[in-house]
Amino acid sequence: MRPKGPGAATLALDLTLRPGWHVSAAQPLQDDLIPTRVRLTGDTTGWHLGECRYPPSEILTLVFQREPLAGYQGRVRIEAALERTADPLGQAHPWAPVELHLQVCSDALCLPPETLFFQVPDP
């Protein structure tokens, strides 16, 4: 995280996908595809995640799907402002509970959707 001012920083998640693999964009072109999403999860007391900035998607054409899809390949960076908020009861965690939800696919198959959980320390 990079500091942005008192109690705020930029959260940056860097993904590296092996050649031949991709994930769907944050806004896929089809409703039945799993979007790549970052959000706070669980007890978020004392934390606020700003709007996520996803990279521009690529239009991909795959053998197993007739319609093109919007996705990410290679190196992908997702950023969002993460800030500590007022916690009058002093119950906030010393880390922000962040999750990344995605589904990794190749031209031949899709792995099951997965959610990765991170405990991001207080900036």
N, C-alpha and C positions, 0 to 999 in steps of 0.2 A: 504494500500500500504506500502511496505517496501522500504526504500531508497536504491538506487544502485549507487549513485554518484551524482555529480552536475546535477540537473534537471532531474534525472531518478529515477524510482522506479519500484518495481514489483507489478503489478496489480494482485490481486487474487480474483476470483469469486468462492464462495463456494455455491454449490447447495445441498439441502437435499431432496431427493425424497422419498415419503412415500412407504412403502412396497407394492409391486404389481404394481408399476408405474415405467416407464423408459422414457428416451429420446434417440433418435438416436445418434450415435457417430458423431464426426466431419467428418468422412469419412464413411458414411453408405455403406453397401454392395449392396444396390439397388439404382438405379438412382431416383426412384420416392419417396424416403423417405426424410424427412426434416432433414438436418444435424444440429447439434448444433454448433453455430458459435458466436464468439465474434469479434467485429470490432469497429473502430471509425465510427461515423456517423455524418451527417450534416456538420456544419462548423468546420473543424478540424485544422484551422489555429493555428500554434504554438504547435501542438502535433504530436507525432509519436507513434504508437503502434507496437511493435516488433512482431515476430512470436509467435503465441499462442501455449502453451504447454497443450495439452489435455491429460487426463489420458488414459491408455490403455483401449480399449473397451472390453466388454464382448460379447460373442456370445450367443444370446438369441433365444429361440424357443418358439413361441407363438401359441396359439390355432387357431387364425384367419388367420395366414399366414403360408404357406407351407415352404417357404424358411427361413433359420435362418437369423437373423439380428444382426448388430453390434450396441451396445448401452451402456448406462450408467445407473446404478441403485444405490440406497442408497446415500452415500455421494460422491460428485464429486467436484474436484478442478480444475479450469482452470487458468493458469497463463500466463502472458506476460509482457515484459518490456514496460513500459509507460514512455515516456520522453518528456520534454518540449524542443521545438526546437527554433531556432532563429526566431524572428518575428520583422524584421526591421521597420515595420510600427506601431508596438505596438497594433495590433488589436486582439491578441490572447485572448481567453476566460480564466478566472482564473480557469476553470475546463475543464476536457477532456470529450467530448461527446461520451460515450461508449454504445454500444447496445449488447444485448444477444438475439439471435434468436434461438428458439427451438420449439419442439412439444412434449407434454407430452402424453404418451399412457399407457394403461393397457393391460392386456391380452384380454380384450373384446372390447375396444374402444379407439379411439384417439381423444383428444381434438383438437380444431382448433389451427393451428400454432400461436405463439405469439412472440412479440418482446418486451423486457424489456429495458427501457432506464435508464441510470445512468449518473449523473454528478459527475465525480471523481475529487476531489479538487487537486490543484497543490501540489505536494509533498513537 
